[in-house]
């Protein structure tokens, strides 16, 4: 993980803290790991599991939206010089299903029409 080791810690109640912000327990529940945290890039990864899938065995859309909101807000917080900032609206579209067991793959699409 880039730029975070010196900025991570634990509060007295055992909750992870990064740059003074609480890390949501959902990250741990789905096995999400941060890779890069800087003012110009925030990224992470996880493997789709039963904890992050809906009943048909593919990634739950709420997990996608949750991660987009979490990483977007963290990126904005870092880019703003650690000012309190949060997302206002999130919209996600799954172009392909991400089945249980999928992790790390990226699909490059040709077109997307709304």
C-alpha positions as a Markdown table, in Angstrom:
| # | Residue | x | y | z |
|---|---|---|---|---|
| 1 | Unk | 0.0 | 0.0 | 0.0 |
| 2 | Unk | 1.4 | 3.4 | -0.9 |
| 3 | Unk | 1.5 | 6.4 | 1.4 |
| 4 | Unk | -0.6 | 4.9 | 4.2 |
| 5 | Unk | 1.5 | 2.8 | 6.5 |
| 6 | Unk | 2.6 | 5.9 | 8.5 |
| 7 | Unk | -1.0 | 7.3 | 8.5 |
| 8 | Unk | -2.8 | 4.1 | 9.7 |
| 9 | Unk | -3.6 | 3.3 | 13.3 |
| 10 | Unk | -6.2 | 1.9 | 15.6 |
| 11 | Unk | -8.5 | 3.9 | 17.9 |
| 12 | Unk | -9.0 | 2.6 | 21.4 |
| 13 | Unk | -12.1 | 0.6 | 20.3 |
| 14 | Unk | -10.1 | -1.3 | 17.7 |
| 15 | Unk | -11.5 | 0.5 | 14.7 |
| 16 | Unk | -9.0 | 1.1 | 11.9 |
| 17 | Unk | -8.2 | 4.8 | 11.3 |
| 18 | Unk | -6.6 | 6.2 | 8.1 |
| 19 | Unk | -5.6 | 9.9 | 8.0 |
| 20 | Unk | -7.8 | 10.4 | 11.1 |
| 21 | Unk | -10.9 | 8.8 | 9.4 |
| 22 | Unk | -12.6 | 5.6 | 10.5 |
| 23 | Unk | -12.4 | 2.7 | 8.0 |
| 24 | Unk | -15.8 | 1.2 | 7.5 |
| 25 | Unk | -16.2 | -2.4 | 8.8 |
| 26 | Unk | -17.7 | -3.4 | 5.5 |
| 27 | Unk | -14.2 | -3.1 | 3.9 |
| 28 | Unk | -13.0 | -5.8 | 6.3 |
| 29 | Unk | -16.2 | -7.9 | 5.8 |
| 30 | Unk | -15.8 | -8.1 | 2.0 |
| 31 | Unk | -12.0 | -8.4 | 2.2 |
| 32 | Unk | -11.2 | -5.1 | 0.6 |
| 33 | Unk | -7.6 | -4.0 | 0.7 |
| 34 | Unk | -6.3 | -0.5 | -0.1 |
| 35 | Unk | -3.5 | -0.4 | -2.6 |
| 36 | Unk | -2.8 | 3.3 | -3.1 |
| 37 | Unk | -3.8 | 6.3 | -1.1 |
| 38 | Unk | -2.5 | 9.7 | -2.2 |
| 39 | Unk | -4.0 | 13.1 | -3.2 |
| 40 | Unk | -3.8 | 12.0 | -6.9 |
| 41 | Unk | -4.8 | 8.3 | -6.7 |
| 42 | Unk | -6.9 | 6.1 | -4.4 |
| 43 | Unk | -7.3 | 2.4 | -5.3 |
| 44 | Unk | -7.9 | -1.0 | -3.7 |
| 45 | Unk | -8.9 | -4.5 | -4.5 |
| 46 | Unk | -10.9 | -7.5 | -3.4 |
| 47 | Unk | -12.2 | -10.8 | -4.6 |
| 48 | Unk | -15.9 | -11.2 | -5.0 |
| 49 | Unk | -17.1 | -13.6 | -2.3 |
| 50 | Unk | -20.3 | -14.7 | -0.7 |
| 51 | Unk | -20.0 | -11.7 | 1.6 |
| 52 | Unk | -20.2 | -9.3 | -1.4 |
| 53 | Unk | -22.5 | -11.2 | -3.7 |
| 54 | Unk | -26.3 | -11.0 | -4.2 |
| 55 | Unk | -28.4 | -14.2 | -4.2 |
| 56 | Unk | -27.5 | -15.1 | -7.8 |
| 57 | Unk | -23.8 | -15.3 | -7.1 |
| 58 | Unk | -22.6 | -12.1 | -8.6 |
| 59 | Unk | -21.3 | -8.8 | -7.1 |
| 60 | Unk | -24.1 | -6.9 | -5.4 |
| 61 | Unk | -24.6 | -3.4 | -6.9 |
| 62 | Unk | -24.7 | -1.9 | -3.4 |
| 63 | Unk | -21.1 | -3.0 | -2.8 |
| 64 | Unk | -20.1 | -1.3 | -6.0 |
| 65 | Unk | -21.8 | 1.9 | -5.0 |
| 66 | Unk | -20.4 | 1.7 | -1.4 |
| 67 | Unk | -16.8 | 1.3 | -2.7 |
| 68 | Unk | -17.3 | 4.1 | -5.2 |
| 69 | Unk | -18.5 | 6.4 | -2.4 |
| 70 | Unk | -15.9 | 5.4 | 0.0 |
| 71 | Unk | -12.9 | 5.7 | -2.3 |
| 72 | Unk | -14.3 | 8.9 | -4.0 |
| 73 | Unk | -14.8 | 10.6 | -0.6 |
| 74 | Unk | -11.3 | 9.5 | 0.6 |
| 75 | Unk | -9.7 | 10.7 | -2.6 |
| 76 | Unk | -11.5 | 14.1 | -2.3 |
| 77 | Unk | -10.4 | 14.3 | 1.4 |
| 78 | Unk | -6.8 | 13.7 | 0.5 |
| 79 | Unk | -6.8 | 16.0 | -2.5 |
| 80 | Unk | -8.4 | 18.8 | -0.5 |
| 81 | Unk | -5.6 | 18.8 | 2.1 |
| 82 | Unk | -7.6 | 16.8 | 4.6 |
| 83 | Unk | -10.7 | 19.0 | 4.7 |
| 84 | Unk | -14.0 | 17.4 | 5.7 |
| 85 | Unk | -15.6 | 16.4 | 2.5 |
| 86 | Unk | -18.0 | 13.7 | 1.3 |
| 87 | Unk | -19.8 | 12.5 | -1.8 |
| 88 | Unk | -23.2 | 13.8 | -2.6 |
| 89 | Unk | -24.5 | 11.3 | -5.2 |
| 90 | Unk | -23.3 | 7.9 | -6.6 |
| 91 | Unk | -24.5 | 6.2 | -9.7 |
| 92 | Unk | -23.1 | 2.8 | -10.8 |
| 93 | Unk | -23.7 | 0.6 | -13.8 |
| 94 | Unk | -22.5 | -3.0 | -14.2 |
| 95 | Unk | -21.6 | -3.7 | -17.8 |
| 96 | Unk | -20.8 | -7.3 | -17.0 |
| 97 | Unk | -21.6 | -9.5 | -14.0 |
| 98 | Unk | -18.7 | -10.1 | -11.6 |
| 99 | Unk | -19.2 | -13.7 | -10.3 |
| 100 | Unk | -18.0 | -15.0 | -7.0 |
| 101 | Unk | -14.3 | -15.7 | -7.3 |
| 102 | Unk | -13.6 | -12.9 | -9.7 |
| 103 | Unk | -10.9 | -10.5 | -8.5 |
| 104 | Unk | -8.4 | -8.2 | -10.1 |
| 105 | Unk | -9.7 | -8.5 | -13.7 |
| 106 | Unk | -10.5 | -5.3 | -15.6 |
| 107 | Unk | -12.7 | -5.4 | -18.7 |
| 108 | Unk | -12.3 | -2.7 | -21.3 |
| 109 | Unk | -15.6 | -2.1 | -23.1 |
| 110 | Unk | -16.1 | -0.8 | -26.6 |
| 111 | Unk | -19.1 | 1.4 | -26.2 |
| 112 | Unk | -21.7 | 2.2 | -23.6 |
| 113 | Unk | -25.0 | 3.8 | -24.6 |
| 114 | Unk | -27.7 | 5.1 | -22.2 |
